[in-house]
């Protein structure tokens, strides 16, 4: 009804439930300037915020962005950020209808997103007997970030392998799985987006639902992208660690009865009585409990095993 | 419907228009730690954000807060901030239903507020012939900030005069005029909150409405609080300058036909054909054009005359 320029934005009300979330993308914490272009930054901050709507199965209505800009920010730089935000807004059908702007020492984008849904998918509905479903790829963004952290400034992109380029793009240009979230909302018993990693977000569903989530190692390994296998050798780690403890892919993790499993969902485990998230290797090895490898205040992901 | 703990907050939809805004309160830009307690900070950030709902005549539905906390922040400090936010939420009937938390070098609170209204009061409806109305006090917060900036750390509050204490409290503990905003929405042709100062925000109504706002010096001086007169002597400035160029009181400025003026509104001028905001001194002096003394990127207010 009313966009940028007044004291607030106006939207038409509706009979559906409103879904509302806020997310920050802060220089020195969530990104460094050398890791991505300002256009990528605008895209990434917007998609990351939108992923919370996907995780509730909501259709986006609009976004507000509060920008903090260091004194050295030029108009051209601001246009770059805005251009990435506009691309993300267009591609997800979520107009940016207002915001705020302020000086500050560190560049940051705080994005609030509002959506609507007839029936929101919460984290708390997982039930024993349900399957565990994965939608989207996991571990690629974590691998991409690892490459970016290790790169010397000035390295040419040409020197990167195809697998490296894929993973860097996964980190720089994530995409909120909004359509998939809406589809899952009608059949899933619990839904979350993997912003913090498969291990930590599985723990979160288990806690909210007061059940145990069992990730089965074999089907999980089968859904991992081949790039993870290629790069894990280079990193000297197991590709599974990238999937379990690497966040920011914004894939979706859901639970639901097998009879309701939609085609886009890949089964990677099941729900039982109990608590916590567990990784079940092929027999005769015993299951191991997964810890939430992510602390929002430390901003550090790591393996628990 | 659903508060803190899931991917997003859920609210019941309704038939009214939604009013949505976001605001940031950032260390080193909007405040320094020595100027207010963490409890005051939580209160102030929440009220400042809510003031945008008052400026649209909206009733608050809820707030989200994205917190950025430096590494040295303790749990006790976080509780202090939260306690100020909770006080502000209670006193304004606006529950805080979600948010986000992140590490960062500088403390900041970014607050998004959502409200609803049957008919929002925009900035763009001022018409020639309408009166200009002030609701609430102006200049006190600017005077308070000036005192805080000049104080040596460790100065005891006991050494402050009553006028100084009033002004410091006006800056530390502003109150969004939500009830007054709702009352004005039904009779005002334009409405704005004075976050940036009477001069700048008058220019904003004039621009949005394509009219001229004339602030009459005599009635304006009459509504100024006596504390401004007492302190302006001390500062060596005109009390009018504090009112015109000092923001953050979160008073409301409105226009409307005199027949509709509510009792809480004090007339301080009128709307004519033309453009810009002008100060009209008593005759025979000529009117002077007021400039927007506030630049969000410079974060600096100053006189234009």
Interface residues (C-beta under 8 A of the other chain):
Chain A: X1 X2 X5 X6 X7 X8 X9 X10 X11 X12 X13 X14 X15 X16 X17 X18 X19 X20 X21 X22 X23 X24 X26 X28 X29 X30 X52 X53 X55 X56 X58 X62 X64 X65 X66 X68 X69 X97 X98 X99 X100 X101 X102 X103 X104 X105 X106 X108 X110 X112 X113 X114 X115 X116 X120 X122 X123 X124 X191 X192 X193 X208 X296 X297 X298 X299
Chain B: X1 X2 X5 X6 X7 X8 X9 X10 X11 X12 X13 X14 X15 X16 X17 X18 X19 X20 X21 X22 X23 X24 X26 X28 X29 X30 X52 X53 X55 X56 X58 X62 X64 X65 X66 X68 X69 X97 X98 X99 X100 X101 X102 X103 X104 X105 X106 X108 X110 X112 X113 X114 X115 X116 X120 X122 X123 X124 X191 X192 X193 X208 X296 X297 X298 X299
